[in-house]
Amino acid sequence: MWIADGWEDYELLDCGGGEKLERWGKQILVRPDPQAIWETPRTNRGWRNAQGRYYRSSSGGGHWDKEKLPESWTVNYKDLKFQVKPMNFKHTGLFPEQAVNWDFAREKIKNAGRPIRVLNLFAYTGGATIACAAAGASVCHVDAAKGMVAWAKDNARLSGLADAPIRWIVDDCAKFVEREIRRLEKTGIPGSAALNDLLTARGTAPVPDGCRLIDLLRRPQVGYDDLTPFDPAPPDLPPAVREQVEITVKYEGYIRRQEKQVEEFEKLERRRLPPDMDYSHIQGLRLENLGQAGRISGVSPADIAALMVYLHTRETPPEGGTST
């Protein structure tokens, strides 16, 4: 287990009874945590004197009692600085347990011995973005929420990385890939000697009359990067996005079949069996022992136990009676 034990401005003071007591810089917060199922004596005075407490609502959501809290404040992790503040759904804009992953990424980047480009999807307020940029990587930061990207930019500025090579993108990550695929579908290229020489060398048929970029990428022998010399307007996409585009295009048939199978399975899941069904009247249905029943997918150990109890009841005659 990796433990994020490098913090000075964050500390888990106590937890239990579905809540946790934390120190964020100089501010003490009480927040819900459904995994803290044990009880605690709550002897730490922070439980009584916390500057902020988030209360769950029985109807969903909740609210902060934050009159003693500043609107926002800064916490440090080693040489990084982050702005935190109370948000909806109990959050503060930072997940301190992720610091161990920041350290791991920074070490890998520093020891790579070559330029590193990082794609951070669902990047939120930029904890990993800031950590990777501080280690010297070029980062593409993608999040669908404009406010989160603006917050991440503030965190970069606080950490002295306002001019670091970070590309900020407000976009839905899946749509980011889908949009590039649509561009490939709409982009046609003419046949050329260079293109057909490449295709012939790769063992696939030439296209003397030209074709769409998407049709080339569907070929197993052609990769996304092979398209660049022939693409009239190639976008500057991070390697991870290019890889995801290629995987999605090449395996779209398999993916669609899998999605269809999932859809059919969900229909079966929704179709309930009548409780009074007499299975003995179903021709072709053979189930002769508990071993066979236990090998059926979806039959749990509890189901087998219920069958065993039922069989025992049938096989054990009542006093003065006979078994059936």
Buried (B, 14 or more C-beta within 10 A) or exposed (E): EEEBEEBEBBEBBBBBBBBBBBBBBEBBBBBBBEEBEEEBEBEBEBBEEBBBBBBBEEEEEBEBBBEEBEEEBBBBBBEBBBBBBBBEEBBBBBEBEBBBBBBEBBEBBEEEEEEBBBBBBEBBBBBBBBBBBBBBBBBBBBBBBEEBBEBBBBBBBBBEBEEBEBBBBBBBBEEBBEBBBEBBBEBEBEBBEEBBEBBEEEEBEBBEEEBBBBBBBBBEEBBBEBBEEBBEEBEEBBEBBBBBBBEBBBEEEEEEEEEEEEEEEEEEEEEEEEEEEEEEEEEEEEEEEEEEBEEEEEBEEEEBEEBEEEEEEEEEEEEEEEEE
